[in-house]
């Protein structure tokens, strides 16, 4: 049993599992609960900027938040009022802060650390970025889409391409041995700028994302069918 088609594919290709021995069922998401949390202001005295993009991540080497920061430097050339909010903590916090200072973006990048209700911040963003080297099935992408916020992500193993299958190449940036970091950063900035300028509505995001596959009732039915077939 896997929670991702990509992981199932890896098990078949690398581990040699037979196709009919692997079943994929996504983890369920409570859409209403997410939207209720997004409407609840747990931010205290934090004042949010009028227009911003966001990344939600542990600040570790695998998550490559530095890519987001360097791409953002290019994004604001055409949109200088835009801000970047970074939610999360980790061992690279000070280094990333130094990167921001080196790029002269102290007034554009806001580190908010860990927040108990990230959905409040995500729901008001123009875009969520994920720029990792690897993931499992990054739930933050799914949660952002449920909240009507488009995303741009690296096409890392595993999950982003599977989640964003309805968007084609519009929101994915390839990372491989043929792509230097500078090429990846340039592509992230280019695609992020296009998505921001499009100003997708929540309904458009939902339709393009095919979110029904993550709904609780759909997942429950799949488990019921699995149990019936097992019997």
N, C-alpha and C positions, 0 to 999 in steps of 0.2 A: 504494500500500500504506500503510495506517495501523495504529496500535496501539490505536485507540479508535474506537468507533462515533460518539461525539460529534464527533470531528475529521473523520470521514468525512462526517457530516451537514453540517458547516461547509463542507467542500470542495464539496459538491453545491449548498448554498444560496447561498454567497457567491462561490465561484470558478466555478460553473457546470459542474462536472464531471458527466458522465453517471453514473447510478447503477451501471451494470454495468461501469464502468471503475475502480471503487474496491473494494478488498478489505481487510477488517479482520481481522488476526490479532493476538491479544494476545501480549505478551512472556511467556515461560514462567516459572513459579516452581517451584523445587525445595522442595516442602513438607517433606521429611525434613531437608534441610539447614537450613532455617529453624528447625525445632523443635530440632535438635541445638545450634544456636548459642544458642537461647533457654535451653537447659539448661546452657550453659557460662558459668561465672561469671568474666567478665573485668573485673569492677568493682573489683578490688583491695580497698582498705580502705573503699570507699563502703558505708555502711549504708543500706539502703532502708527507707522508712517502711512500716508495716504495711498501710496503705490509701492508695492514691493513684491519680490519673489522670495522663495523660501527653500531651505534645505533642512531636512530633519535626519540627524545621523549621529552615531557615536563618532567622535573625532579621533579616528585611528587610521593607520596607514592603508588598510584595505578599502576604506570608504572613500578615499581620495577627494576629500572636500576641497583640497587645494585647487583641483580642476574647476570646481564651481567658482571659486574666488577669482581665478585668472580669467575664466570665461566672462564673469560679471564685469571685469574691467573693460572688456570689449563691448559688452552690451550697453553700458551706460554712455558710451561715446555718442550714441544717437538718442539716449533717453537719460539725461543727467539727473533727473529728479527721482529716478528709480532707486530703491534701497534693496539690500539683501539681508534677510534675517536668517541666522544660523541657530537652529535649536539642537542642543545636545552638548555633552561634555566628553572629554577623553584626553589621552596622553599628548595629543598634538595641539591642544588648545593654545599654548603660548606660541608655538611655531606658526600656526595659522594667523594669529594676531599679528605676528611679525610680518607675514606676507601681506596682510592688509595695509600695514603701515608703510611697507616698502613700495606698495603700489599707490600710496597716497589716497586711500579710500576710507580713512577713519570716519568720515562723515556719511559714508554710504553703506557701510557694513555694520550690522548690529548682532553681537553675540548675546543670546539670551539664556544659554545653558540649558539644563533640563527643565522642562515645563510639564506639570502633571496633566495638562489638557492641551496637547499640541494641535488638536482639531480646530480650536478657536483661531489659531494663527494660520493654519493651512487654509481654512475656508475663506479667508479674506485676501489671500495672495493671488497675484496674477498668474503665477506659474510655480510649480514645484520642480526642483532639479535633484536628480540622483546621479552621481558620477563615480560610482564604485568600480573596483576591479572585479569583484565577485559578490554574489548575493545567494539567497536560497530562493524564496519567492517573496520579494520585498513588499510587505503589506502596506508600507507607506504610500506606494504608488497606487494601490487599489483604493486605499482610504482617501487619497487626494481626488481620485476620479469620482468616487462616490459623492464627495463634497462639491463636485462640479468644477474642480480646479485642474486644468491640463498639466501635463508633465513633459519634461524632456529628460532622457536617461541615456547613459551608456548602454550599449548592447552587450552587457557582460553576462557571463554564466552565473547563475541561471535565473530566469524569471522575467526580466523586463520585456523581452521580445514576445513572450507568451502573454503577458498582461496587456501589452500594447498592440496585439495582433490586428486590431481594427484600424489602427492609425497608419499602417504601412511604415515607410521610412521617415515619415514626417517628424517623429519624436525620438528616434533612436540614432545614436552615434556609435559606429563600430570602433572597437578597440582590439587591435591584434598587433603582431610583430611588424606589420607593414605600415602601421600608423604611429608616427611620433606623437609625443604628448602635445606638441604644438598644433599638430593637425587635429587632434581630438578636441583640444580647447577651442580652436577656431570653429569647428563644426558645432560644438555645443553652443557657442555664442550665436552662430548664424541661425541655428534651428530655434533656440530660445527666443531670439528677437522676432522671428517670423510668427511663432505661436503667440507671443505677447501682442503683437500688432493685429493679429486676427481677432482678438477679443471674443473667444468662444463663450457662448452661454452655457449654463449648467445643463440644459437639455441637450445641446450639441455634444458636450463632453460625454454625457451618459449614452447617447445613441452610438457614437463612434466607438465607445469602449466596450459595448456588449456586457454590461455589468450584471445581467441576470444570472450568469453562471456562478456568481459569488453570493447570491441571496440565500438566506437561511433555509427557506422552504425548498429551494432547488437542491441544496446539499442534503437536507434531511431525506428527501425522496430518493436520492442516490444511495444513501446508507440503507434505507428500507429495501430497495431493490437488491442491494448486495447481500443483505441478510436473508432475503427470500431465496435467492439463487444458491446461497451457501447451504441452506437447509435442504 
